[in-house]
Amino acid sequence: MSKPIDIDLIKGRQRAEDLRRLAAGEVTPEELDRKNSFIRSSADIVHTDFSPKGTPEEWARIIQIIEQS
């Protein structure tokens, strides 16, 4: 069985590498934010519209059809 992984140690190493890259000018703070973000871009944010569609008459007709079947 392999040894357990110390996640905090990995995070610390990654943080140190990020700081080194910033200091060296390899990345900008904005690039680093994008790289470390859970949401990669605004295109990843999806808006779902749950508002009712159709008129009350259409829904009454649909419900009536369902009840009849």
DAURKA-V62002 format. One record per residue. RES is the residue in one letter. D_FIRST is the distance of its C-alpha to the first C-alpha in whole Angstrom. Layout:
BEGIN
res->RES d_first->D_FIRST
res->RES d_first->D_FIRST
END
This chain:
BEGIN
res->M d_first->0
res->S d_first->4
res->K d_first->7
res->P d_first->9
res->I d_first->12
res->D d_first->15
res->I d_first->18
res->D d_first->21
res->L d_first->20
res->I d_first->20
res->K d_first->23
res->G d_first->25
res->R d_first->24
res->Q d_first->26
res->R d_first->28
res->A d_first->29
res->E d_first->29
res->D d_first->32
res->L d_first->34
res->R d_first->34
res->R d_first->35
res->L d_first->38
res->A d_first->39
res->A d_first->39
res->G d_first->41
res->E d_first->39
res->V d_first->38
res->T d_first->41
res->P d_first->40
res->E d_first->41
res->E d_first->38
res->L d_first->35
res->D d_first->36
res->R d_first->36
res->K d_first->33
res->N d_first->31
res->S d_first->33
res->F d_first->31
res->I d_first->35
res->R d_first->36
res->S d_first->39
res->S d_first->42
res->A d_first->42
res->D d_first->39
res->I d_first->40
res->V d_first->42
res->H d_first->45
res->T d_first->45
res->D d_first->49
res->F d_first->49
res->S d_first->52
res->P d_first->54
res->K d_first->56
res->G d_first->59
res->T d_first->62
res->P d_first->63
res->E d_first->65
res->E d_first->62
res->W d_first->60
res->A d_first->63
res->R d_first->63
res->I d_first->59
res->I d_first->59
res->Q d_first->62
res->I d_first->61
res->I d_first->58
res->E d_first->60
res->Q d_first->62
res->S d_first->59
END
